[in-house]
Amino acid sequence: MAGWEWDESLYSGSAAYYARGRVAYPPELADALANALRLDGSGRLLDVGCGPGSLTLLLATHFEAAVGLDADPDMLTEAARLAAAEGITTTRWVHERAEDLPAGLGAFRLVTFAQSFHWLDRPRVAAAVRGMLEPGGACVHVHATTHRGTTTESAPPHERIAELVREYLGETRRAGRGVLPEGTAGGETAIYCAAGFTGPERIEVPGPVVVRDIDDVVATVFSLSSSAPHLFGGRVGAFESELRSLLTAASPSGKFREQMREFVVDVWRP
């Protein structure tokens, strides 16, 4: 992502919306990883760029302890709240940038990146993570699109929502204080291989069909870095009002049904 630099405002204001706005990782994803990696409740998990703990909490019961690391303190506050609500007491939340790893965190049986790797200094972080894996450990990269699925006639009007965002924020995709005219970076395979990983072993889990209401879709929009609440400044209320009107017109019942895309997991070995 040439010309773009991370800054602390990337997801400013999004934490309160993220868990509701993003479709949850399904239990089948945890089951598939547990089977592939022979998880038996031992060892430690590190979830890098954990956000509000969406994957951390799903996998936590497969380990003795889990660490969620994120650069956004509000995301970690939300993660701690959700962990308490679920009665999960084996998680620790660390406010740190991934670029500061290993950060004295020790060794892990599994390190995960779920919709976070593209925001990082990837060669640096991949090399650091490889050195943090215990013998027999693995690194998992989750490819997922949890804010929208495939188009159906009863899905949220994603393109019209995108047009509304552009009306308020401009044609070029925003990200923190910068812009991403060409989107986020790809090419993860080359990064992992250059860091000394072997693989990947690929696991695919079908996406669910979900039914969502207007509040869910509003939360989805505000959960995105490209339409985080802070980007709208004093116009955030006007934007939300227009967004709700658009959604009500698209579905007078206030309900949307959508087939989510499959979850693709790459398992990398050191």
N, C-alpha and C positions, 0 to 999 in steps of 0.2 A: 504494500500500500504506500507507494512512493509519495512523499510530500505530506503524509499524515502522521501525526504524533498523538499517542494516547494522552488524555488528560482526565482529571478526576470528575469532570462533569459528564462523562460518556453516558451514564445511566442515571443522572441526577433526577430524582423524583419518580423513578420507575419502580423502585423496590416494592412499594405498596400495591402495585398492579401486577407484578410479574407472575406470582404463583397462580393467580386467577386467570390472567390473560394468556398464559402459555398452556397448551394442552399437556397434561402430566405424562411423564414417561410411564409406559405400561408395566405392570408386574411381570409380564412375559419377558421384558428386557432384562430384569434382574435375574429371572430364572435361567435365561439363556446364558448370561455371563457366569452364573454360579455353576452351571453344568460345564461350560467350556473351560473354566479356570479352576474347577474343583474346589470352590469356596466352601469352607467347613466351619466358619465362625471364628477362625483364628486369623492372626495378622492384623495389619492396619491398612486403612484406605486413605488416600489423599485425593480430594476432588479439587482440581485447579480451576479457578474462575467459577466457583460454585454457585454464585448468585444467591438466591434464597434457599439453597440446599435441595433443589429439585431432584438431582440424581444422588446427592450425598445421603439423603434420608431414605431413598428407595433401597440403597445398597447397604446401609449401616448395619442392619441386622445380620449380615453375612460376615461381619468382622468383629474382632474384639473392641476396636476403637476406630473412629473415623475423624478425619480432619478436613474441614472445608475452608478453602483459602480464597479470598477475594479482595480486590482493591477498593471496593465500595462499602463503607461501613454500614450504610442503610440496608444493603442487601444482607449483611451478616446479622443485623438486628432482626430482620424478618426471618432469616434462617433459624435463629435461636428461638424465636416465638413459635415457629411451626414445629420445631423439634419438641419443645415443651408441650405443645398441644397434642402431639402424637405420643408423648410419653417416652421419647427416645433420649436416653441419658448418656450415651456413649460417644457423643459427637463433641468436637471442639471447633470453634470458629476463629480463624486467624485473619486479621486485617493486614494484608501484605500483598505486594505486587508479585506476580509470578517470576519476574525478572530477578527478584531477590532470593529465590531458591538457591541452595537448600534451606537457608534461614534457620538452621539448627533444629529442624523438625524431625530428623532421624530417618530411618529406613521404613519402606512400605512394601506390602505385598502387591498392592495395586494402586496405580495412579491413573486418574481419569481426566479427560477433557471433554466436556459436553457443550458444544456451541460456544466455546471460549478460545480455542487455540488461535483462531485468526486474528484476535486482538493483541497477541503477544509478540515479543521478539522471539520468533519461533525457533531459530537455530540455538539461541542461548538457552531457552527454557527446555527444549528437548534434550540437550546435552546434560543440563542439570538434573532433570528427572531421571534420565538413564542411570546416573550415579546414585540416585536415591532408592533404587529398587533393590530389595533383598534377593538372594539367590532363589531362582524359580519365579520371581515376580514378573509382572507384565504392566504395560501401559495400554490404556484403552482410549480410543478416539471415537466419540459418538457423533455421527452425521445425522442431523435431524432438523426438521422444519416444524416447530411446535406452535407457530403463530398462524399458520394457514394450511389448508389441505388442497386437495384437487377440486377443480371447479364442478359444482353440481348446481342445479337450478334453485336449490334451497340453501346454498352456501351464502355466507356474508358477501356483500358486493365489494370484493377486495380492490378491484380497479377503480371504482368510484371513490373508495376511501383514500386510495393513493393520490387520486386527483385532488381531493380536498386537502390533503397534507401539502401537496405542492402549491396549492393556492396560498397557503399560509406561510410556508417555509422556502418556497422557491423550487426550481427544477432540479437542482443538484442535491444529491443525498447528503444530509447532515450527519455528523458524528462527533459528539462533544463540541469543542470549539472549532473543529475543522470540517472538511467535506471529503466525501468519498465518491467522486464522479464515476469511478469504475467498480465500485463495490468492494467487498472484502477480498482478501487474498485466498487463493487456492494452492494446489500443489503440495499438499501435506505429505504425500508419499516420499517425495524427494527429501523433504526436511527430516523425516524420521530416519530414512536410510543414511543420510549424511551424518546423523548423530550416532550411528552405530547400531540401530535397531534392525531386527530381522522380521520379515512378515510382509504384509499382514495376514492374519487369519480373519476372514470376514464372516460376520454373523448378521443375518437380516431378520427383523421382527416386523410383521405386518402392522400397519397403523390402524387404530380403531375408527369407528364411526362415532362422531360426537354430536351432541345437541347442545347448542349454546344460546344464551340470551343476550340482550342488548348490553347489559352491564359487563358480561364476559368479553364481548367484542370491543367495547370501549377500553377495557383493561388491556386487551391485546395491543391496541394501537399505542397506548401509553407505555407499554412494556418494551417497545422497540427503541433502540438507540437513535434511529432515524426520525422518531416522532416522540422522543422523551418529553415530559411536561415542560422542562425548563426551556426548551427550544422555542416555545410559543410566547414566552414572556407574559406580558399583561393580556395577551389575546387568548390565553389557554381556555378561559371560560367560554368565550365566543366560539372557539373551535369545537369544544366538547358539545355545545348546544347544537351546532350545525351537524356534527357527527351523529348525534342521537336522532336528529330529524331525518337524516339520510337513512339510518338503520330502520327507523319506524316506517318510513315510506317503502323500504325494501321488503319488510315483513311486518304487516300489521299485527300479527300474533306475537311478535317480539321474539320469535324462535328461529334458529338457523341450524341446519343439519349438514354436516360436512364429513367426507372421508379424508382422514389424515394420511399423509405419505408414510411409507415404511421407514423404520428406524434401522440405520446401517451402522454396524459397529466394527471397527478395525482393531484387532488385538496385535500389539507389537511386543516382541520379546527382546531383551537386551543381549 
